[in-house]
Amino acid sequence: NNTAALLAPGVILPDGPWESSLSLTPRIDYERFSTSLRAKFEFEDFNIESTTAYMHNTGRQHADVDSTNISMGYIKFDLNIEAESQEIRVLSTNSEKFNWLVGVYAFHLDATIPNIDLANARGIGQPLISTILNPAVETGSLAGFAEGTLQISDKFFLTAGGRYTTEKREFQQSVNGVQLPYGRVDKTFSNFTYKVAARYQITDTTNIFANYGTGFKSGVYNVAATSPVPVEPEKIKAAEVGVKSDLSRSLRANLSLYYYDYSNLQVQARTPDGNAYVLQNAASAEVYGGELEINVIPTQGLNVRGSVAYNHGTYDKFPAAQDFIPRPTGGNIVTSNDASGKTLIRAPRYTANLGADWTTTLAGREFGASANFFYSSRVYYDFLNRFSQKPYTMTSGEIWFKAADNLKLSIWGTNLTNSKAAQQIRQGALATDILYEKPRVVGVGLEVDF
């Protein structure tokens, strides 16, 4: 019930999860066509592989931004994207001690959004004022890369690779049919990234590994705004160590520890007027943690798997984060505050999975069942950690029977406990709304092989 229309006469507010009150019918329509051609040429000492791809994507989306039956704002837009890519790789084939590959990758994208309709009312009962944006974005990217793996001994392997990427972004914008004075702007982003890795085979069933690498995401223009200045490129330094082991024929265990250091992390939030979006750089962020996975086969036909993960992610420096402070009368005050030290959005501290698959013979036919349990600690959905989903669990399962060699019958269910878990919590000047995971769904299945 955090909406700017909270005190409006005749307002209808949702009573709980999986209910909504809207002034327009929400709509999401997307259509995608893609095709690719792969070719392989074999020679005595190396192979050449080529992949050519094309994609055409169109879409339309309508959304209510105040989350009530009172018309106070909406977002409507159409989308049209065409992209082509070409990759060529040369791979070694006959070396026992040293394997390598080199390649190039080219990518081109044209995106037009012929109509971004952002509508706002200045108050309850006031008419909607619509702003129409017509952005166009063009991206051209070219990269060269190489990687090699050297076998130092029978048990020790070293891998190193590098990639140089240069990417040019072009952008133009018009408002209510008028081209903005800066016309068509562009900026080029280039960066070299690399990765080194080591793997040691302790036994035939156990190895340890360590790797360190860097990553790069180019700067980008905000198509839902008028600024001719893109956000800065996002970069990461990543390290990981771990062990993978088949402890016995019935027990497998994997353990990994990781550390990520982000600079200029690209983030998105709603604008102060309520329905457009702002892109900005969080100065830096730090993530570290680990994950343990175990797979056990206690008896024939029964497979039990489980994992537990710890993830500590915080904004190391984020002095001007977009902040949303709830108003007593509904909606949010939009301002900037220091989010340094706050937990990253969508980064729960703890998660765990526990699942099992069981198969047996019943009346001469194969019969089986599976179950999966998922746990997540608290998840934050804003930079200042004001809005969150408390710890939750999700459970799913399936029972199936093979009535014939080519016929399988099943009964399945998801979210069996009807957990009220937020998939997303969205904050804006006009409202805070929640998109929930689906409620309990139970179904039957029929699978025929022919």
Rosetta blueprint (number, residue, H / E / L):
1 N L
2 N L
3 T E
4 A L
5 A L
6 L L
7 L L
8 A L
9 P L
10 G L
11 V L
12 I L
13 L L
14 P L
15 D L
16 G L
17 P L
18 W L
19 E L
20 S L
21 S L
22 L L
23 S L
24 L L
25 T L
26 P L
27 R E
28 I E
29 D E
30 Y E
31 E E
32 R E
33 F E
34 S E
35 T E
36 S E
37 L E
38 R E
39 A E
40 K E
41 F E
42 E E
43 F L
44 E L
45 D L
46 F E
47 N E
48 I E
49 E E
50 S E
51 T E
52 T E
53 A E
54 Y E
55 M E
56 H E
57 N E
58 T E
59 G E
60 R E
61 Q E
62 H E
63 A E
64 D E
65 V L
66 D L
67 S L
68 T L
69 N L
70 I L
71 S L
72 M L
73 G E
74 Y E
75 I E
76 K E
77 F E
78 D E
79 L E
80 N E
81 I E
82 E E
83 A E
84 E E
85 S E
86 Q E
87 E E
88 I E
89 R E
90 V E
91 L E
92 S E
93 T L
94 N L
95 S L
96 E L
97 K L
98 F E
99 N E
100 W E
101 L E
102 V E
103 G E
104 V E
105 Y E
106 A E
107 F E
108 H E
109 L E
110 D E
111 A E
112 T E
113 I L
114 P L
115 N L
116 I E
117 D E
118 L E
119 A E
120 N E
121 A E
122 R L
123 G L
124 I L
125 G L
126 Q L
127 P L
128 L E
129 I E
130 S E
131 T E
132 I E
133 L E
134 N L
135 P L
136 A E
137 V E
138 E E
139 T E
140 G E
141 S E
142 L E
143 A E
144 G E
145 F E
146 A E
147 E E
148 G E
149 T E
150 L E
151 Q E
152 I L
153 S L
154 D L
155 K L
156 F E
157 F E
158 L E
159 T E
160 A E
161 G E
162 G E
163 R E
164 Y E
165 T E
166 T E
167 E E
168 K E
169 R E
170 E E
171 F E
172 Q E
173 Q L
174 S E
175 V E
176 N L
177 G L
178 V E
179 Q E
180 L L
181 P L
182 Y L
183 G L
184 R L
185 V E
186 D E
187 K E
188 T E
189 F E
190 S E
191 N E
192 F E
193 T E
194 Y E
195 K E
196 V E
197 A E
198 A E
199 R E
200 Y E
201 Q E
202 I E
203 T E
204 D L
205 T L
206 T E
207 N E
208 I E
209 F E
210 A E
211 N E
212 Y E
213 G E
214 T E
215 G E
216 F E
217 K E
218 S L
219 G L
220 V L
221 Y L
222 N L
223 V L
224 A L
225 A L
226 T L
227 S L
228 P L
229 V L
230 P L
231 V L
232 E L
233 P L
234 E E
235 K E
236 I E
237 K E
238 A E
239 A E
240 E E
241 V E
242 G E
243 V E
244 K E
245 S E
246 D E
247 L E
248 S E
249 R L
250 S L
251 L E
252 R E
253 A E
254 N E
255 L E
256 S E
257 L E
258 Y E
259 Y E
260 Y E
261 D E
262 Y E
263 S E
264 N E
265 L E
266 Q E
267 V E
268 Q E
269 A E
270 R E
271 T L
272 P L
273 D L
274 G L
275 N L
276 A L
277 Y E
278 V E
279 L E
280 Q E
281 N E
282 A E
283 A E
284 S E
285 A E
286 E E
287 V E
288 Y E
289 G E
290 G E
291 E E
292 L E
293 E E
294 I E
295 N E
296 V E
297 I L
298 P L
299 T L
300 Q L
301 G L
302 L E
303 N E
304 V E
305 R E
306 G E
307 S E
308 V E
309 A E
310 Y E
311 N E
312 H E
313 G E
314 T E
315 Y E
316 D E
317 K E
318 F L
319 P L
320 A L
321 A E
322 Q E
323 D E
324 F E
325 I E
326 P E
327 R L
328 P L
329 T L
330 G L
331 G L
332 N E
333 I E
334 V E
335 T E
336 S E
337 N E
338 D L
339 A L
340 S L
341 G L
342 K L
343 T E
344 L L
345 I L
346 R L
347 A L
348 P L
349 R L
350 Y E
351 T E
352 A E
353 N E
354 L E
355 G E
356 A E
357 D E
358 W E
359 T E
360 T E
361 T E
362 L E
363 A L
364 G L
365 R E
366 E E
367 F E
368 G E
369 A E
370 S E
371 A E
372 N E
373 F E
374 F E
375 Y E
376 S E
377 S L
378 R L
379 V E
380 Y E
381 Y L
382 D L
383 F L
384 L L
385 N L
386 R L
387 F L
388 S E
389 Q E
390 K L
391 P L
392 Y E
393 T E
394 M E
395 T E
396 S E
397 G E
398 E E
399 I E
400 W E
401 F E
402 K E
403 A E
404 A E
405 D L
406 N L
407 L E
408 K E
409 L E
410 S E
411 I E
412 W E
413 G E
414 T E
415 N L
416 L L
417 T L
418 N L
419 S L
420 K L
421 A L
422 A E
423 Q E
424 Q E
425 I E
426 R E
427 Q E
428 G L
429 A L
430 L L
431 A E
432 T E
433 D E
434 I E
435 L E
436 Y E
437 E L
438 K L
439 P L
440 R L
441 V E
442 V E
443 G E
444 V E
445 G E
446 L E
447 E E
448 V E
449 D L
450 F L
